Amino acid sequence: MVKTPIYMDNNATTRCDPRVVEAMLPFFTEHFGNAASRNHSFGWFAEEAVDTAREQIAALIGASSKEIIFTSGATESNNLAIKGVAAMYKKKGNHLITQVTEHKAVIDPCKRLERDGYQVTFLPVDKYGQVSAQQVAEAMTDQTILVTLMAANNEIGTLQPIKEIGKLCKEKGVLFHTDAVQAAGKVPLDVEKMGIDLLSLSAHKIYGPKGQGALYVRRKNPRVRLDPIIDGGGHERGMRSGTLAVTNIVGLGMACELCRKEMVEEEKRLLHLREKLRKGILGRLDEVSLNGHPTERLPGNLNLSFAYVEGEGLMMGMKDVAVSSGSACTSASLEPSYVLKALGVGDDLAHSSIRFGLGRFNTEEEVDYVIDHVVEAVSKLREMSPLYEMAKEGVDLKSVQWASH
Ligand SMILES: *Cc1c(COP(=O)(O)O)cnc(C)c1O
């Protein structure tokens, strides 16, 4: 018997790895020093732990430890990268490039900059959710100061061609930021090989604590400068003031270390579970479509649309399985996901979508259980659906004249 409820929403957040918790615990009580206290051993010990964490984080992305700035989460990292570059380089230009399926933590700072007089290009995506280096090249002007594109999408798992776009940005001398919250620790990332100048990370998406983020800021070729958002004390090379959350930082460091060491195995295992889930569902239900790229996607992410079924209704029908319909961040409203709309998925199929997010603690047995429950719930809902019945009888629903229109 599997233990319920089953958590399969790992793109929204993850459970802390027990090894992360274990590393953090002594820093609540015994080692509680302020990393900025320079004159006693409590402070030195805390600073040492923070330095170790910086190294662990840097190692995951091919950076050097001096290039890691601690923040309260990836929302802050994205804000600092985007607004910080915009303010610092405004004499050089006022144009930024991003794309339409970014997380709101990128879209909203970009919209704020638009209101403040900057120009922002929101590139469209193809049906898989990808942009091309060519599109980015065509959007560049002599005013372009920043390109910001996510490494992997949080709803559909699609990976962007980060390496090609990084190379282009290097050639053109434009700074390149990537929101790598979903990709980091799941697929290989290397800021040198990929030409990345700024990179956002969040601990709670990689089995670490909530409320801890980091921003990688390149120190040479070129040296990136940022106008801070938070002033006060000059911590983190003046880019982000405030007492460091040593406990959380230790947790983020350990989370990165575990991902780095176990990524190859974990990627394989998650890919196997995801494909088992996909084949298990598609083998037993018709009219199910995959959202996002078939192969260029996060190993643990599966986003499916179940035609003639409402995603919200489906989730009610399998209450002991925690998944998301649409985006976790927009599911409070009943707007169809803007990410799915951007791929050209119609409103009906967008409302029918479910995101399965597999993670480190999901098991083979849980996948079996979820397959059975999805199939059962979808079948039940479709039995009650006159539209599904009509479609099965061969009625072309598009040609039907509905009385109330
Ligand atoms: C979760 C997420 C964020 C926000 O990170 P927080 O640390 O929760 O602020 C930003 N971007 C993406 C792609 C995410 O998945």
The ligand as a Gaussian input file, in Angstrom:
#p B3LYP/6-31G(d) Opt

LIG

0 1
 C        9.413000      29.064000      -8.118000
 C        9.965000      29.875000      -9.221000
 C       10.370000      31.205000      -9.015000
 C       10.196000      31.912000      -7.686000
 O       11.092000      31.429000      -6.741000
 P       10.900000      31.796000      -5.176000
 O       12.169000      31.351000      -4.536000
 O        9.705000      31.001000      -4.730000
 O       10.689000      33.269000      -5.072000
 C       10.914000      31.884000     -10.083000
 N       11.060000      31.299000     -11.279000
 C       10.672000      30.028000     -11.522000
 C       10.873000      29.458000     -12.875000
 C       10.116000      29.279000     -10.500000
 O        9.729000      28.031000     -10.752000

